[in-house]
Amino acid sequence: MRGIILAGGSGSRLHPITMATSKQLLPVYDKPMIFYPIQTLVDAGVEEILLVTGGNSAGEFLRLIGNGEEFGLKHMNYTYQKTEGGIADALALARHFVGRDKVVVVLGDNFVQGSIRKAVQDFEAQPEGAKIFLKEVADPREFGVAVLEGDRVTRIIEKPKDPPTNLAVIGIYMYDNSVFDICDTLEPSARGELEITDVNNAYIQRGTMTYEILDGWWADCGSFEALLRSNLLVARERGVRV
């Protein structure tokens, strides 16, 4: 199993602080944000990791992380996303890195409480397809929302005005290597990006998508409010009174 962390984008919702550095290099309590998704993959047993960066701060990731020795890695791989083409566009850059393997993709501004090791092991045993994590949220209108029928995901709706459920798709995705063929077929959305929701819906249409409900909390640092919540979650996890 290979791992990809997507840490490109301008972080425009966090301007002006992301005009100084990449969003994923901002601190979350006592560590840079990017440390959390790396540790999630390492704890899940993933040893081959590719970090997709972009923008003017790309070199800072190399300076900070190096070859990943701090995480027990022998090597860290890097690639550069020239334009902000969306999550699926960034994922497509990893085609040669993944090869014939399966892959777990983590957004660089997302992290979770606890381990995803069992889910990764389950997906390794899954013959084909994809696996996503779902989490109940207070306001699903801000996320991709899963529609369920029995034990199947039948559709994912991106930022619905009238959400059919409160189950958000969080920023950890597992795919077989046919994900790159799917990326090749995508058309840009109204905002000019290749959307990860379209990738997930393609697997759903094939009937090869599985899911798990995430235990523990999930942090998404895409806005000032979410970044504050993430800092508080981690602080409380460390036993700090806040």
N, C-alpha and C positions, 0 to 999 in steps of 0.2 A: 504494500500500500504506500502510495506517495502522498505527500501533503503539499498544498498550495495555500499561501497566505496572500490575500489581495490587499495591498496597502498603497494604491495609487489615488488619484482624485485630488481635487484642490481643497476639499473640506470647506466649501463656500458657506455652509450654514454656520460655521464656527469662525468666520471672519469677524474681527481682524486678527485674532490670535493665530490662525492658520496662514496668515500672510507672512509670518515669521518662520514657521516650520511646518512640517507635515502633521496632519491630525494624529496619525498613529505614533508620533514621537512625543506627543503631549503626555504629561504625567497622569496616571491614575493611582491615587494615594502615593505609594512609595516606589513605583516602577514606571518606566515608559509604557504606554499603552500596548505597543507591539509585543512586549514580553509575554503578555497574557495568552494570546492565541498561539505563540510558539510553544509555551509550556503546555497548553492544552493538547497539541499534537504530540509532543514528546511523551507526555503522560499516557497517551493512547497507544504508544508503541511505534509511532511513525518516526523513522530515522532519516528519511530522504525528504527534504523540505525545500520548496522554491518560494522565494519572496518576490512578488511582483510590485515594483515601486513606480513612481512617476513624479513629475513636477521638479521643482528646483532643489528639493531637499533629499533626493534619492541617495546621494553619496553619504548622507548622515546615517542611513541604515547600515551601510557597510562598516562605517567607523564604529558604530555602537555595538553591532551584533558580531561582526567579523565572521569567523567560521562556525560560530555557535558553540564554542567550548563551554561557555557558562551554562548551557543547557544540556551538556553531555553529548553534543553532536560532534561528529568528525568533520562535517563539512556543511556549509549553508550555500544554497544556490540562489542567484539573483537574476532577474530580468527587468527590462524597463518598458513601461507602457507610454508611448509617445503622446497619445491623445486620450482624452477622457471619453472613451467609447462605451463605457458601461462594464458591468461585472462580467458578462459573457465574453466581451471583447478581451478583457484582461485574462480570462481563463484560456482563451484560444492561444495565447502566447506560450502556454505550457505544454503544447502538443508533444514536442520532442522529448521534453523532460519526463512526461508520464509514460510515453511509449505504449506498451501493451498492458500496463498495470491498471489497477483501480486507483482512485484518488479521493482524498477528503479535502474539501475546499473550505477555508475559514476566512471570513471578512476580518480585516485587520483592526476594525473598530468594534468588534463583537467578542465577547468572551462569556464563559458560563461558570457556574459554581460546580465543583466536583469534576468527575472524569467521564469521558465519552468512550473509554476503552471497550466496554462491552458492545456498544453500538457499532464500533469499528470492526470488532471481531465478527459480529453478526453479519455485517455487510460483506466482509471478506468471504463468508460462507454462502452469501446470496449469489445464485448463478449469474445474474445479469441485472442491469437496471440501475436504480438510484435509491437513495434513502435521504429523508429530510427529518429535521427535528421541528416539533410544534410546541408552542408555549402559550398558555392563556394570558391575555393582556387586557388591561383596562380599556384601552382605546385602539381597537384593531384597524381603524381607518388609516393609521399611519404605516401599515405594513402590508405585505402579501398575506392574504388570508386563505386558509385551507377549507374547502368544502368536503365533508366526509359523508360516505354512505356505508354504514356498517364499519368494517375494518379497512376500508379503502379510501384513499384520497381521490376524489373525482375531478377536482379542479382547484386551481389557485387563482385568486382574484387580487390584482395589485391595487392597494389603497382604495378599497371600495367605499363609496359614500354610505351605503347601507349594508354593513357586513353581515353575511349569513351565519358566521360563528365568531367567537373571540379567540380563535386559534391562529396565532401569527406564525409564519415560517421564519425561523431564526437564521442567522448568518453562518450556519454550518451545513454543508451539503456533501453527499457522497455519490460518486458517479463511476460507472464503468467507462472504458476508453471510447465508447461510442459517443460520449459527450461532445467530442470535437467535430464529429460528423453533424451532430445537431447544431452546433455553433455555426457551421458553414451554411446552414439553411436559413438562419435567422435574418429578418429584416429589421432595420432600426425602428424603434418606437417613436411616438410623437415627440419625445425629448431628444431624439437623435442618437439613442444608445441601444446596444444589444442587451436585452433584459434577461436576467437569470430566471425570472418567473416564466418566460417563454421556454427556456431549457427544461424547467421542471414540468411544465404542462406537456411538453413533448414526451417525456417519460411516462407521464400519467396516461396519455393517449395510447402508448404502447402497452399499458397494463403492467409495467415493471417498476412502479414506484412503491416503496414502502415508507413507513414513518414511525417515529417514536415520540411520545410526549416527554419533554424534558423535565427531569427532576431538578429541583433547586432553581436558583435565580438565573436570569439571563441579562447581560448588560449590553446595551447598544449605545455607543457614544456619538451618535450623529448630530446631536444638537446640544446647546448649552445646558438645557434642563437634564438631558440624558447623561451628559458628561458629569454633572453634579451628582446625579443619582448613582452613577457607577462608582465614583469616589467614595460615597457614603456606604455603598454595599461592601466594597472591599475593606474599608476601615472597620466596619462592624464585624466582618469575617475575621479580622485580626484581633478582635476584642477591644477595639477602641470605642469609647463612649462619644457619640456624636449626636 
